[in-house]
Amino acid sequence: MDTQKLIVDKITAVLESTDKNQSAELKKLIDQAGHIFVAGAGRSKLVSSFLAMRLVHCLSLIHI
């Protein structure tokens, strides 16, 4: 199987199973937050750092 198609299929499956109302609620909470703290260890810290970078691009005040 084509690796690129496999990745796209996995992403599509995750997005299709995501409740749109929860996404909207999360966006609302992030927009209302004064500060956002993210933490983790190992791979979780790596993923939380990715999230923090995305939030910084959205002009959120982030603490890692």
PDB file of N, CA, C and O in Angstrom:
ATOM      1  N   MET A   1       0.847  -1.188   0.000  1.00  0.00           N
ATOM      2  CA  MET A   1       0.000   0.000   0.000  1.00  0.00           C
ATOM      3  C   MET A   1       0.885   1.241   0.000  1.00  0.00           C
ATOM      4  O   MET A   1       1.953   1.262   0.611  1.00  0.00           O
ATOM      5  N   ASP A   2       0.428   2.249  -0.681  1.00  0.00           N
ATOM      6  CA  ASP A   2       1.147   3.512  -0.758  1.00  0.00           C
ATOM      7  C   ASP A   2       1.154   4.176   0.627  1.00  0.00           C
ATOM      8  O   ASP A   2       0.099   4.366   1.232  1.00  0.00           O
ATOM      9  N   THR A   3       2.324   4.520   1.113  1.00  0.00           N
ATOM     10  CA  THR A   3       2.471   5.105   2.455  1.00  0.00           C
ATOM     11  C   THR A   3       1.710   6.418   2.575  1.00  0.00           C
ATOM     12  O   THR A   3       1.053   6.668   3.586  1.00  0.00           O
ATOM     13  N   GLN A   4       1.794   7.251   1.554  1.00  0.00           N
ATOM     14  CA  GLN A   4       1.106   8.543   1.592  1.00  0.00           C
ATOM     15  C   GLN A   4      -0.411   8.349   1.688  1.00  0.00           C
ATOM     16  O   GLN A   4      -1.078   9.058   2.441  1.00  0.00           O
ATOM     17  N   LYS A   5      -0.950   7.403   0.936  1.00  0.00           N
ATOM     18  CA  LYS A   5      -2.387   7.128   0.999  1.00  0.00           C
ATOM     19  C   LYS A   5      -2.775   6.594   2.375  1.00  0.00           C
ATOM     20  O   LYS A   5      -3.833   6.943   2.898  1.00  0.00           O
ATOM     21  N   LEU A   6      -1.933   5.757   2.961  1.00  0.00           N
ATOM     22  CA  LEU A   6      -2.198   5.225   4.294  1.00  0.00           C
ATOM     23  C   LEU A   6      -2.299   6.358   5.314  1.00  0.00           C
ATOM     24  O   LEU A   6      -3.206   6.366   6.147  1.00  0.00           O
ATOM     25  N   ILE A   7      -1.381   7.303   5.253  1.00  0.00           N
ATOM     26  CA  ILE A   7      -1.389   8.435   6.176  1.00  0.00           C
ATOM     27  C   ILE A   7      -2.641   9.276   5.991  1.00  0.00           C
ATOM     28  O   ILE A   7      -3.296   9.644   6.966  1.00  0.00           O
ATOM     29  N   VAL A   8      -2.974   9.578   4.746  1.00  0.00           N
ATOM     30  CA  VAL A   8      -4.175  10.373   4.461  1.00  0.00           C
ATOM     31  C   VAL A   8      -5.425   9.648   4.934  1.00  0.00           C
ATOM     32  O   VAL A   8      -6.329  10.273   5.487  1.00  0.00           O
ATOM     33  N   ASP A   9      -5.489   8.339   4.725  1.00  0.00           N
ATOM     34  CA  ASP A   9      -6.641   7.554   5.176  1.00  0.00           C
ATOM     35  C   ASP A   9      -6.779   7.578   6.698  1.00  0.00           C
ATOM     36  O   ASP A   9      -7.887   7.681   7.223  1.00  0.00           O
ATOM     37  N   LYS A  10      -5.647   7.482   7.404  1.00  0.00           N
ATOM     38  CA  LYS A  10      -5.688   7.526   8.878  1.00  0.00           C
ATOM     39  C   LYS A  10      -6.174   8.890   9.364  1.00  0.00           C
ATOM     40  O   LYS A  10      -7.012   8.968  10.263  1.00  0.00           O
ATOM     41  N   ILE A  11      -5.657   9.952   8.781  1.00  0.00           N
ATOM     42  CA  ILE A  11      -6.075  11.307   9.168  1.00  0.00           C
ATOM     43  C   ILE A  11      -7.559  11.504   8.878  1.00  0.00           C
ATOM     44  O   ILE A  11      -8.285  12.075   9.692  1.00  0.00           O
ATOM     45  N   THR A  12      -8.003  11.034   7.726  1.00  0.00           N
ATOM     46  CA  THR A  12      -9.415  11.148   7.361  1.00  0.00           C
ATOM     47  C   THR A  12     -10.296  10.405   8.359  1.00  0.00           C
ATOM     48  O   THR A  12     -11.343  10.916   8.756  1.00  0.00           O
ATOM     49  N   ALA A  13      -9.890   9.219   8.766  1.00  0.00           N
ATOM     50  CA  ALA A  13     -10.668   8.433   9.727  1.00  0.00           C
ATOM     51  C   ALA A  13     -10.767   9.154  11.071  1.00  0.00           C
ATOM     52  O   ALA A  13     -11.829   9.164  11.693  1.00  0.00           O
ATOM     53  N   VAL A  14      -9.677   9.749  11.517  1.00  0.00           N
ATOM     54  CA  VAL A  14      -9.689  10.481  12.790  1.00  0.00           C
ATOM     55  C   VAL A  14     -10.610  11.687  12.690  1.00  0.00           C
ATOM     56  O   VAL A  14     -11.413  11.927  13.592  1.00  0.00           O
ATOM     57  N   LEU A  15     -10.504  12.445  11.610  1.00  0.00           N
ATOM     58  CA  LEU A  15     -11.348  13.634  11.454  1.00  0.00           C
ATOM     59  C   LEU A  15     -12.826  13.272  11.346  1.00  0.00           C
ATOM     60  O   LEU A  15     -13.678  13.995  11.863  1.00  0.00           O
ATOM     61  N   GLU A  16     -13.135  12.174  10.687  1.00  0.00           N
ATOM     62  CA  GLU A  16     -14.528  11.751  10.562  1.00  0.00           C
ATOM     63  C   GLU A  16     -15.110  11.303  11.897  1.00  0.00           C
ATOM     64  O   GLU A  16     -16.313  11.438  12.124  1.00  0.00           O
ATOM     65  N   SER A  17     -14.272  10.774  12.780  1.00  0.00           N
ATOM     66  CA  SER A  17     -14.773  10.300  14.074  1.00  0.00           C
ATOM     67  C   SER A  17     -14.769  11.392  15.143  1.00  0.00           C
ATOM     68  O   SER A  17     -15.212  11.158  16.267  1.00  0.00           O
ATOM     69  N   THR A  18     -14.276  12.575  14.804  1.00  0.00           N
ATOM     70  CA  THR A  18     -14.230  13.686  15.753  1.00  0.00           C
ATOM     71  C   THR A  18     -15.571  14.396  15.791  1.00  0.00           C
ATOM     72  O   THR A  18     -16.120  14.759  14.751  1.00  0.00           O
ATOM     73  N   ASP A  19     -16.093  14.590  16.987  1.00  0.00           N
ATOM     74  CA  ASP A  19     -17.354  15.295  17.171  1.00  0.00           C
ATOM     75  C   ASP A  19     -17.130  16.784  16.902  1.00  0.00           C
ATOM     76  O   ASP A  19     -16.326  17.426  17.577  1.00  0.00           O
ATOM     77  N   LYS A  20     -17.833  17.323  15.928  1.00  0.00           N
ATOM     78  CA  LYS A  20     -17.653  18.729  15.537  1.00  0.00           C
ATOM     79  C   LYS A  20     -17.999  19.688  16.678  1.00  0.00           C
ATOM     80  O   LYS A  20     -17.404  20.761  16.779  1.00  0.00           O
ATOM     81  N   ASN A  21     -18.953  19.316  17.536  1.00  0.00           N
ATOM     82  CA  ASN A  21     -19.321  20.173  18.662  1.00  0.00           C
ATOM     83  C   ASN A  21     -18.178  20.277  19.669  1.00  0.00           C
ATOM     84  O   ASN A  21     -17.956  21.341  20.248  1.00  0.00           O
ATOM     85  N   GLN A  22     -17.459  19.188  19.880  1.00  0.00           N
ATOM     86  CA  GLN A  22     -16.325  19.219  20.801  1.00  0.00           C
ATOM     87  C   GLN A  22     -15.207  20.088  20.250  1.00  0.00           C
ATOM     88  O   GLN A  22     -14.543  20.796  21.007  1.00  0.00           O
ATOM     89  N   SER A  23     -14.992  20.045  18.948  1.00  0.00           N
ATOM     90  CA  SER A  23     -13.973  20.893  18.325  1.00  0.00           C
ATOM     91  C   SER A  23     -14.313  22.368  18.511  1.00  0.00           C
ATOM     92  O   SER A  23     -13.440  23.177  18.826  1.00  0.00           O
ATOM     93  N   ALA A  24     -15.562  22.709  18.318  1.00  0.00           N
ATOM     94  CA  ALA A  24     -15.999  24.096  18.478  1.00  0.00           C
ATOM     95  C   ALA A  24     -15.871  24.537  19.939  1.00  0.00           C
ATOM     96  O   ALA A  24     -15.470  25.669  20.211  1.00  0.00           O
ATOM     97  N   GLU A  25     -16.206  23.658  20.867  1.00  0.00           N
ATOM     98  CA  GLU A  25     -16.094  23.981  22.289  1.00  0.00           C
ATOM     99  C   GLU A  25     -14.634  24.179  22.693  1.00  0.00           C
ATOM    100  O   GLU A  25     -14.320  25.096  23.452  1.00  0.00           O
ATOM    101  N   LEU A  26     -13.740  23.323  22.190  1.00  0.00           N
ATOM    102  CA  LEU A  26     -12.312  23.465  22.483  1.00  0.00           C
ATOM    103  C   LEU A  26     -11.790  24.792  21.952  1.00  0.00           C
ATOM    104  O   LEU A  26     -11.045  25.483  22.647  1.00  0.00           O
ATOM    105  N   LYS A  27     -12.167  25.158  20.738  1.00  0.00           N
ATOM    106  CA  LYS A  27     -11.742  26.429  20.162  1.00  0.00           C
ATOM    107  C   LYS A  27     -12.225  27.596  21.019  1.00  0.00           C
ATOM    108  O   LYS A  27     -11.481  28.547  21.261  1.00  0.00           O
ATOM    109  N   LYS A  28     -13.467  27.520  21.474  1.00  0.00           N
ATOM    110  CA  LYS A  28     -14.028  28.572  22.320  1.00  0.00           C
ATOM    111  C   LYS A  28     -13.243  28.694  23.628  1.00  0.00           C
ATOM    112  O   LYS A  28     -12.927  29.802  24.060  1.00  0.00           O
ATOM    113  N   LEU A  29     -12.931  27.569  24.253  1.00  0.00           N
ATOM    114  CA  LEU A  29     -12.174  27.584  25.506  1.00  0.00           C
ATOM    115  C   LEU A  29     -10.765  28.145  25.312  1.00  0.00           C
ATOM    116  O   LEU A  29     -10.272  28.899  26.151  1.00  0.00           O
ATOM    117  N   ILE A  30     -10.123  27.777  24.213  1.00  0.00           N
ATOM    118  CA  ILE A  30      -8.780  28.294  23.930  1.00  0.00           C
ATOM    119  C   ILE A  30      -8.830  29.797  23.706  1.00  0.00           C
ATOM    120  O   ILE A  30      -7.986  30.538  24.210  1.00  0.00           O
ATOM    121  N   ASP A  31      -9.831  30.245  22.941  1.00  0.00           N
ATOM    122  CA  ASP A  31      -9.961  31.680  22.666  1.00  0.00           C
ATOM    123  C   ASP A  31     -10.198  32.486  23.941  1.00  0.00           C
ATOM    124  O   ASP A  31      -9.751  33.630  24.034  1.00  0.00           O
ATOM    125  N   GLN A  32     -10.895  31.909  24.927  1.00  0.00           N
ATOM    126  CA  GLN A  32     -11.224  32.607  26.169  1.00  0.00           C
ATOM    127  C   GLN A  32     -10.110  32.535  27.209  1.00  0.00           C
ATOM    128  O   GLN A  32     -10.114  33.303  28.171  1.00  0.00           O
ATOM    129  N   ALA A  33      -9.166  31.631  27.028  1.00  0.00           N
ATOM    130  CA  ALA A  33      -8.126  31.416  28.037  1.00  0.00           C
ATOM    131  C   ALA A  33      -7.144  32.587  28.059  1.00  0.00           C
ATOM    132  O   ALA A  33      -6.741  33.092  27.011  1.00  0.00           O
ATOM    133  N   GLY A  34      -6.768  33.008  29.259  1.00  0.00           N
ATOM    134  CA  GLY A  34      -5.750  34.031  29.390  1.00  0.00           C
ATOM    135  C   GLY A  34      -4.368  33.448  29.181  1.00  0.00           C
ATOM    136  O   GLY A  34      -3.528  34.046  28.509  1.00  0.00           O
ATOM    137  N   HIS A  35      -4.137  32.291  29.752  1.00  0.00           N
ATOM    138  CA  HIS A  35      -2.865  31.579  29.630  1.00  0.00           C
ATOM    139  C   HIS A  35      -3.178  30.109  29.393  1.00  0.00           C
ATOM    140  O   HIS A  35      -4.188  29.596  29.876  1.00  0.00           O
ATOM    141  N   ILE A  36      -2.316  29.442  28.655  1.00  0.00           N
ATOM    142  CA  ILE A  36      -2.476  28.016  28.413  1.00  0.00           C
ATOM    143  C   ILE A  36      -1.184  27.331  28.832  1.00  0.00           C
ATOM    144  O   ILE A  36      -0.101  27.706  28.382  1.00  0.00           O
ATOM    145  N   PHE A  37      -1.296  26.344  29.680  1.00  0.00           N
ATOM    146  CA  PHE A  37      -0.143  25.585  30.158  1.00  0.00           C
ATOM    147  C   PHE A  37      -0.197  24.190  29.534  1.00  0.00           C
ATOM    148  O   PHE A  37      -1.236  23.530  29.574  1.00  0.00           O
ATOM    149  N   VAL A  38       0.912  23.745  28.964  1.00  0.00           N
ATOM    150  CA  VAL A  38       1.004  22.389  28.444  1.00  0.00           C
ATOM    151  C   VAL A  38       2.207  21.707  29.098  1.00  0.00           C
ATOM    152  O   VAL A  38       3.224  22.341  29.377  1.00  0.00           O
ATOM    153  N   ALA A  39       2.068  20.424  29.332  1.00  0.00           N
ATOM    154  CA  ALA A  39       3.149  19.685  29.977  1.00  0.00           C
ATOM    155  C   ALA A  39       3.132  18.246  29.477  1.00  0.00           C
ATOM    156  O   ALA A  39       2.141  17.777  28.917  1.00  0.00           O
ATOM    157  N   GLY A  40       4.219  17.573  29.686  1.00  0.00           N
ATOM    158  CA  GLY A  40       4.306  16.174  29.304  1.00  0.00           C
ATOM    159  C   GLY A  40       5.704  15.661  29.553  1.00  0.00           C
ATOM    160  O   GLY A  40       6.600  16.413  29.938  1.00  0.00           O
ATOM    161  N   ALA A  41       5.880  14.385  29.329  1.00  0.00           N
ATOM    162  CA  ALA A  41       7.191  13.762  29.462  1.00  0.00           C
ATOM    163  C   ALA A  41       7.378  12.817  28.275  1.00  0.00           C
ATOM    164  O   ALA A  41       6.434  12.156  27.843  1.00  0.00           O
ATOM    165  N   GLY A  42       8.580  12.760  27.762  1.00  0.00           N
ATOM    166  CA  GLY A  42       8.862  11.877  26.639  1.00  0.00           C
ATOM    167  C   GLY A  42       8.124  12.290  25.389  1.00  0.00           C
ATOM    168  O   GLY A  42       8.135  13.461  25.009  1.00  0.00           O
ATOM    169  N   ARG A  43       7.468  11.309  24.733  1.00  0.00           N
ATOM    170  CA  ARG A  43       6.736  11.620  23.502  1.00  0.00           C
ATOM    171  C   ARG A  43       5.556  12.544  23.754  1.00  0.00           C
ATOM    172  O   ARG A  43       5.202  13.351  22.895  1.00  0.00           O
ATOM    173  N   SER A  44       4.946  12.429  24.929  1.00  0.00           N
ATOM    174  CA  SER A  44       3.832  13.323  25.261  1.00  0.00           C
ATOM    175  C   SER A  44       4.293  14.770  25.312  1.00  0.00           C
ATOM    176  O   SER A  44       3.569  15.668  24.881  1.00  0.00           O
ATOM    177  N   LYS A  45       5.498  15.004  25.837  1.00  0.00           N
ATOM    178  CA  LYS A  45       6.045  16.370  25.868  1.00  0.00           C
ATOM    179  C   LYS A  45       6.298  16.867  24.452  1.00  0.00           C
ATOM    180  O   LYS A  45       6.049  18.032  24.143  1.00  0.00           O
ATOM    181  N   LEU A  46       6.792  15.984  23.596  1.00  0.00           N
ATOM    182  CA  LEU A  46       7.034  16.355  22.210  1.00  0.00           C
ATOM    183  C   LEU A  46       5.735  16.784  21.529  1.00  0.00           C
ATOM    184  O   LEU A  46       5.689  17.812  20.854  1.00  0.00           O
ATOM    185  N   VAL A  47       4.687  15.992  21.713  1.00  0.00           N
ATOM    186  CA  VAL A  47       3.391  16.306  21.110  1.00  0.00           C
ATOM    187  C   VAL A  47       2.815  17.582  21.720  1.00  0.00           C
ATOM    188  O   VAL A  47       2.243  18.403  21.002  1.00  0.00           O
ATOM    189  N   SER A  48       2.959  17.760  23.035  1.00  0.00           N
ATOM    190  CA  SER A  48       2.446  18.984  23.664  1.00  0.00           C
ATOM    191  C   SER A  48       3.215  20.202  23.168  1.00  0.00           C
ATOM    192  O   SER A  48       2.643  21.285  23.052  1.00  0.00           O
ATOM    193  N   SER A  49       4.496  20.042  22.874  1.00  0.00           N
ATOM    194  CA  SER A  49       5.279  21.150  22.308  1.00  0.00           C
ATOM    195  C   SER A  49       4.777  21.506  20.910  1.00  0.00           C
ATOM    196  O   SER A  49       4.729  22.681  20.549  1.00  0.00           O
ATOM    197  N   PHE A  50       4.401  20.493  20.121  1.00  0.00           N
ATOM    198  CA  PHE A  50       3.826  20.754  18.799  1.00  0.00           C
ATOM    199  C   PHE A  50       2.534  21.552  18.937  1.00  0.00           C
ATOM    200  O   PHE A  50       2.316  22.524  18.213  1.00  0.00           O
ATOM    201  N   LEU A  51       1.680  21.138  19.871  1.00  0.00           N
ATOM    202  CA  LEU A  51       0.429  21.855  20.116  1.00  0.00           C
ATOM    203  C   LEU A  51       0.724  23.291  20.538  1.00  0.00           C
ATOM    204  O   LEU A  51       0.090  24.224  20.047  1.00  0.00           O
ATOM    205  N   ALA A  52       1.678  23.471  21.440  1.00  0.00           N
ATOM    206  CA  ALA A  52       2.026  24.808  21.921  1.00  0.00           C
ATOM    207  C   ALA A  52       2.488  25.693  20.772  1.00  0.00           C
ATOM    208  O   ALA A  52       2.123  26.867  20.709  1.00  0.00           O
ATOM    209  N   MET A  53       3.286  25.143  19.867  1.00  0.00           N
ATOM    210  CA  MET A  53       3.744  25.936  18.723  1.00  0.00           C
ATOM    211  C   MET A  53       2.567  26.386  17.864  1.00  0.00           C
ATOM    212  O   MET A  53       2.528  27.524  17.397  1.00  0.00           O
ATOM    213  N   ARG A  54       1.614  25.487  17.661  1.00  0.00           N
ATOM    214  CA  ARG A  54       0.433  25.853  16.858  1.00  0.00           C
ATOM    215  C   ARG A  54      -0.375  26.946  17.555  1.00  0.00           C
ATOM    216  O   ARG A  54      -0.860  27.875  16.910  1.00  0.00           O
ATOM    217  N   LEU A  55      -0.515  26.831  18.867  1.00  0.00           N
ATOM    218  CA  LEU A  55      -1.272  27.833  19.614  1.00  0.00           C
ATOM    219  C   LEU A  55      -0.567  29.184  19.611  1.00  0.00           C
ATOM    220  O   LEU A  55      -1.221  30.226  19.568  1.00  0.00           O
ATOM    221  N   VAL A  56       0.754  29.174  19.657  1.00  0.00           N
ATOM    222  CA  VAL A  56       1.516  30.428  19.585  1.00  0.00           C
ATOM    223  C   VAL A  56       1.242  31.111  18.247  1.00  0.00           C
ATOM    224  O   VAL A  56       1.114  32.334  18.188  1.00  0.00           O
ATOM    225  N   HIS A  57       1.152  30.331  17.185  1.00  0.00           N
ATOM    226  CA  HIS A  57       0.852  30.915  15.864  1.00  0.00           C
ATOM    227  C   HIS A  57      -0.534  31.526  15.830  1.00  0.00           C
ATOM    228  O   HIS A  57      -0.815  32.387  14.997  1.00  0.00           O
ATOM    229  N   CYS A  58      -1.409  31.083  16.737  1.00  0.00           N
ATOM    230  CA  CYS A  58      -2.760  31.645  16.839  1.00  0.00           C
ATOM    231  C   CYS A  58      -2.814  32.777  17.858  1.00  0.00           C
ATOM    232  O   CYS A  58      -3.896  33.224  18.240  1.00  0.00           O
ATOM    233  N   LEU A  59      -1.650  33.238  18.296  1.00  0.00           N
ATOM    234  CA  LEU A  59      -1.505  34.368  19.220  1.00  0.00           C
ATOM    235  C   LEU A  59      -1.976  34.050  20.629  1.00  0.00           C
ATOM    236  O   LEU A  59      -2.446  34.947  21.330  1.00  0.00           O
ATOM    237  N   SER A  60      -1.867  32.820  21.058  1.00  0.00           N
ATOM    238  CA  SER A  60      -2.195  32.446  22.433  1.00  0.00           C
ATOM    239  C   SER A  60      -0.939  32.606  23.295  1.00  0.00           C
ATOM    240  O   SER A  60       0.179  32.459  22.803  1.00  0.00           O
ATOM    241  N   LEU A  61      -1.129  32.905  24.572  1.00  0.00           N
ATOM    242  CA  LEU A  61      -0.019  32.996  25.524  1.00  0.00           C
ATOM    243  C   LEU A  61       0.213  31.604  26.099  1.00  0.00           C
ATOM    244  O   LEU A  61      -0.635  31.077  26.820  1.00  0.00           O
ATOM    245  N   ILE A  62       1.357  31.010  25.781  1.00  0.00           N
ATOM    246  CA  ILE A  62       1.621  29.606  26.082  1.00  0.00           C
ATOM    247  C   ILE A  62       2.785  29.482  27.059  1.00  0.00           C
ATOM    248  O   ILE A  62       3.760  30.230  26.984  1.00  0.00           O
ATOM    249  N   HIS A  63       2.664  28.514  27.986  1.00  0.00           N
ATOM    250  CA  HIS A  63       3.744  28.176  28.908  1.00  0.00           C
ATOM    251  C   HIS A  63       3.990  26.674  28.789  1.00  0.00           C
ATOM    252  O   HIS A  63       3.067  25.870  28.916  1.00  0.00           O
ATOM    253  N   ILE A  64       5.241  26.310  28.546  1.00  0.00           N
ATOM    254  CA  ILE A  64       5.588  24.882  28.407  1.00  0.00           C
ATOM    255  C   ILE A  64       6.424  24.477  29.598  1.00  0.00           C
ATOM    256  O   ILE A  64       6.834  23.320  29.700  1.00  0.00           O
TER     257      ILE A  64
END
